[in-house]
Structure formats: C-alpha cells, structure tokens
Amino acid sequence: MAAKPPAGDPVQDAPEVSAPQHAAAGLSAVGHSLRMARQQMGVHRTALTLLKVNQKDGFDCPGCAWPEPEKRHTAEFCENGAKAVAEEATLRRVTPDFFAAHPVRDLATRSGYWLGQQGRITQPMYLPEGADTYEPVPWERAFDIVAEELCALDSPDEAVFYTSGRTSNEAAFLYQLFAREFGTNNLPDCSNMCHESSGSALTETIGVGKGSVLLEDLYRADLIIVAGQNPGTNHPRMLSALEKAKEGGARIITVNPLPEAGMERFKNPQTPRGLAGSGTALTDLFLQIRLGGDQALFRTLGRLILETPGAVDEDFVREHTHGYEEFAATARAHDWDETLRATGLDREAIERALRMILDSRRIVVCWAMGLTQHKHSVPTIKEVVNFLLLRGNIGRPGAGVCPVRGHSNVQGDRTMGIFERPAPAFLDALEREFGFAPPREHGLDVVRSIRALRDGHAKVFFAMGGNFVAATPDTEVTEAAVGRARLTVHVSTKLNRSHTVTGARALILPTLGRTERDLQDGGEQFVTVEDSMGMVHASRGRLEPASSHLLSEPAIVCRLARRVLGEDSRTPWEEFEKDYARIRDRISRVVPGFEDFETRARRPGGFTLPHAPRDDRRFPTATGKANFTAAPVEYPDVPEGRLLLQTLRSHDQYNTTIYGLDDRYRGIRNGRRVVLVHPEDARTLGLADGSYTDLVSEWRDGTERRAPGFRVVHYPTARGCAAAYYPETNVLVPLDATADTSNTPAGKSLVVRLEQTAPGTGVTART
C-alpha cells in the first residue's frame, strides 16, 4: 500500500546540518530508492516498474538523458531515476474533488514539494476567467477553449508554444508541425535554459551542436575532464561509466567550485565492492575553481600546450582546422596572473593538470550547467573546443566533447524541430513534405517569451510539460508576465507551481506518463527518445493509465490541431493519432539521420544518429573545418564584501521537481533554504554557521531582488563563492542577465550580498 501524501505544508526554515559525505550510492542509495518507491507505488508496483526502466523492451527513464550501455543490468536505474519513476507511477491521485477543496489562492501558498506529492492529475481542469477554483471540463470543450483564444489572436506570433525535455520525439515533431502550420516559430524550450550555450558554441566550432562521443569513447579515454557538473546527483548512472573508464586505465580531473561526493568515490550498487566495500575513487585531480573561471583555465592549458615542443597535433591542425594562427597568438599572450585571479587555483595544480594532459592521447571533456549558465558561457565552451583541437581530440576514438544533457529527451526535441530559430533546410523539408509554407522569421526563446508576455505582445501560453514559472529566472517578473496572458495551458502529469500562476483563463490537460501503456485506435503504441549521445531508442510503458481520462501527448496535439486548423490543413492528424508509425514515416523524410526510422526504432537498443566530426572527421561549419576561436577571456568581477552565487539542485531534486527535503551528500536534512559559504568568507562577513541571512542579488538595473531567510552553512566551497538551491533562488536571477549569443539565464554567477536576519523572517511556503 502506498503512503498518503503529506497533509500539511509546514515551512522548513530550520534544516539540520552535518558533515558532507565523501562517497555516493552504495547500500544507502538502494535503501532510499526503495523506500521512496514503496511510499509512492507500493511493493508490487515498485517491482513491476523498476525492472522495466531503461530496458530494451521497457520504458525510458523520465529522469536524465544519460545513455544505456549495450549490456543492461537487471536494475538499470539510479536513485534519482527510481524517484522519478515513483513520482510518475504513484498511486496518489489529484481528482476534481481535490481542486474543489483547494482553490488557486490556497494552492499558490503551497510549496513545490507539497504540490508534487499530491499525485497524478486525473481529468482536464479549467479555470474560468474571474474564478478561483479549477473545475473539470470535457476534452472537446478544453480544445474549444484553446481554439477560441488562438483564433482570436491578431497574429500567430502572439502565441507561445513551450516544450519540456520529457516530450517524446513523436509528440515533439507533431507539436512543432502544428505551431508552424498555425503560423509561428515561437517554440521556446528548456534547452534555452540549459545547454543552449553548448549548442551555440559547438555549431560554430565543429558544425554540430551536440556531443561527439559515445559511451565506448569514455571507456577508451586516457583522460576524462569533468567540468561544472555533479554526476552523483544529476546523472548518477554516469558514475558507472566513469568507474568502467577507470578500470580501463583512464584518469579523471574534476573541475568544480564544490567538492561532490559522487566524484570523490563511487560505491556501485551493482558490485560487491560497491555494496560492502569502499567503492572506487574516481577523481585523480580536483581543481576547485572559482565560479566563472573555466575559460581562463582552458585558455591557459592551451597556452601551455602550445609552449610544449611536440604537444600540438600539427597534422590534424593543418588538415582539419581553421583559425589556428590567430588563436595561438592570443593564447600565447594570455598571462598567469589573470588566470590565477579568475580561477582561484594555484600554478602548481594547473601544471599538474598539464602533465596529465600531455601523458594522454585520448581526452574527453564532459560538462553541464556549471559551464553553460554564465554571461561568457559560449566563449568558455569554445575554449574547451580549442583545447581539444590542439591535440586532435575530436573525431578520434576515445576523445571528444561531451555536454551532458539533463531531461531525458531534451536533445531529441531539438532534433525534431523544437527550436525558435530553425534552419532553412529543415523548413524546406517541412514544406516539401506537408505542402504548406512554414514561417521563416525567427521566433521567441524562453527569455524573449517572458518579455513578450510582460509587454503584452504574447497572449496565449501553451506548455507541453515542464514547470515554466518555477524553472525560469526573475520569478516576480515571470509570474507577473504569465499573469497577463489571456490563456495559459499546461499539458501535465502532476501539479506544479505553474498551475497556480495563470492567465485570465487556464487549462490543465492531463497526459500519459512514460510508464503507462498507450492504446490508440491503431493498437498499442510506442514512442522514441534520443539520449545525450545521439542514440535513439523506443520506450514502451507497461502500467495501466492513472485515469481513463488521460490522453497521450501525440493525441493532444493531433486533436488540438484538427480543432484549430480545421479542414484547411492537409496534414493527416487523425491518422497520426491512431498510429505513431505514420508519424515516424514522416519524420524519416524530414529529419536527416532518421531514414528507415520505423524499422530501426523497433530494433532492440535502437540506433545511433550520424555525427560528421565523430564519424569521419568532417566539420560542416562555414569554413568546412573545425574552427579555433580567440575570444577575450572573461570572468565575473565581484566587489568587496560580496560573494558569487551559483544556483544548483539538491540530491532530492530533479530540475524543479522536489522529491524530498534532504541533500544527504552535502549533509543537509529537512530543509532547502540554505546557503553554502566558505568558513573564511562567512567569518569575514560576520556570519556564524547556523545564522540566517537574506540573499540579495546586485545587477546593473538597480532593482533589489531578494530571497529571504536562508540558513548559513559553513561549507568547503571555493573562496569567494556560495551556493543555494533553485527554484528558491531563481528570484535572484535578473531576466536580462543572460549568456551572450545563447541568451541562457546566467544563474551560475550571481553577485550577491548577504544581509543577516532572524530565523524564519520573510519565508513563505510557496517558495
């Protein structure tokens, strides 16, 4: 029997703190996973679901996008994957009676954790204009409401169609097709907030905006650099790959402001040594870098390689690259003093890293949000590419770039055309296949969508999954902007904060989860996803749907398109809803690399998408070669008495989904409003461990953005740096504080001041 959700929603402003841990996973992770799964699903359902996660005949984990090895374990999931499955396959239900008992003004006071714990939404719900309570609505009436608002717009560009990374390839393809046939490229997605910087940098430098490595490359690498990433919490199955690489002789350099348990030691629960022994030490060299100092570090490593006789792969550089001379001149002029200021590292540590690099022929660099969410993120990632190009480490087995994606199909959604700036070739293919002229003008990304809503230029907001209000920056600005919409629509499985911040009218459309069977008129269907390394495979749910009123995401899009576009559309929406093979047939004729999609999708394990730099060292850039770049080195300037704050996840969290109130690897229990500060910095600021402070960000617009009531935790972070959890700290991120080129919110380098306050001051449950 599954446990009931929490009855109350007490404010957690007195977290318990102990010493951080120095190893991840092991028996404690197994126990925690099973305990949370049993609470949500019960014993029988736990066994039924967890044994099918990430199996070739099962369903893709709704958590992260880390790929599966060819040979799968019986339990091919991690702790956070088990939590994600448990939350989706929960026996708890949110019925119309729940909404009747909880008006929006009540739900708005609840925390994201409490909202998520209530369970699966069972019926379409509608909030009429002027009302305070959602009420059940038939599906056809729900589609009529959306059609009324869309068809009343003065321009299709007054609508915004947002996508979360959980959406399948089939649903994403249909969604972008509908939006473009409606007449807009306003297709922002969660990539805009995470790896947009990676895509921007990689497209310009190597011609493909994706990583160039497969799992086998990690296993064959001599050296793996993990920068700005915490795999132990955010991609735990990556630790197994790193362990296997270590067994093959690889060494690992970790570059991060915080020491993270998973990168120190991994207790693999699949092995006796992991369960009962000490596990595997992963990191050989820890470079505890200052926030935002990564570009300076990689520039200096490049300079040192240039200064080492025979270190540059001259044949590769001559044959496959462009811009080397300009880069080399710029790198040679870079000075040590600037590097030491930017990074907070000492010269000896950097020179030790150089020795490991020079001893390695095959190098992989992995990164995540710690590199992508700064003002200078795009030049930072270009500098990573420069570093790899110098020694020929792109297009060589066991080497390459490895941006580690978050949500389980965020990369696939982009491949399917969820992009506000589509390539002309993609639009040409759509036009040939479907017989309409797609709009050519670029649409709105996430930040620009918020501005458009704020300024009254966008009036309908439609979200295919996700928790837009909680995930985005400048919380007060975003909530006010969304509140100006005529209609907000969320396709969701569970409650979240975005359902409480609505336009004049609002709809919640409940959908199937990955774990559930998808029965259509054409029989039982499957969908596909693309992982972080460009592998495409099928996903088949096994559970009965949480409610008979649920529709799949493809069905929702098809029915909405038929209602909005009417008989003018030549697209066979009804056929697509009945049989997803028809969707895949069209994808195969529009999206490169998906030829014979249906046949290959049915193969156990799926197939690998082509990647020109990896496959044949061909670089489809403007120059026809891999491009060195020579951007000026940047790093944050922090005034005296201020700290540089990064927003991050706790261990009981996935994106904005809060599974619990603990972050056990960091020693935090029963609370989330904590700020991690180096003891010396805290003493300088007069902040004792256990004292309370408001976090106030400082930005050039002079606006005060305040997150109140955080417990100070003395923690071994890099000097001058601090860390606190999002979404609680998203209020501190100015809407206009974004990365150059990619426009990604810069949530990893916020200048803040800490103002001491009393415990509990100003804290509200909704945060």
Secondary structure, DSSP 8 states (H G I E B T S, - for coil): ------S--------EE----S-EESHHHHHHHHHHHHHHH-HHHHHHHHTTBT-TTSB--SSB-----SS--SS---HHHHHHHHHHS-S-EE-HHHHHHS-HHHHTTS-HHHHHHT-EE-S-EEE-TT-SS-EE--HHHHHHHHHHHHHT-SSGGGEEEEE-TTS-HHHHHHHHHHHHHHT-----BGGGGTTHHHHHHHHHHHS-SS----HHHHHH-SEEEEES--HHHH-TTHHHHHHHHHHTT-EEEEE-SS--HHHHEEE-TTSHHHHHS--EE--SEEE---TT-HHHHHHHHHHHHHTSTT-S-HHHHHHHEE-HHHHHHHHHT--HHHHHHHH---HHHHHHHHHHHHT-SSEEEEE-HHHHSSTTHHHHHHHHHHHHHHTT-SSSTT-EEEE---BTTHHHHHHTT--SS--HHHHHHHHHHHSS----S----HHHHHHHHHTTS--EEEEESS-HHHHSSSHHHHHHHHHT-SEEEEEESB--GGGGS--SEEEEEEB--TTB-EEETTEEE-EEEE-TTSEEEEE---B--S-TT-B-HHHHHHHHHHHHHGGG--S-HHHHHH-HHHHHHHHHHHSTT-TTHHHHHTSTT-EE---HHHHHS---SSSSSEE------------TT-EEEEEE--TTEETTEE--S-BGGGTEES---EEEE-HHHHHHTT--TT-EEEEEE--TT---EEEEEEEEEE----TTEEEEETTTTGGGS-TT-B-TTT--B-TT-EEEEEEEE-TTTT--TT-
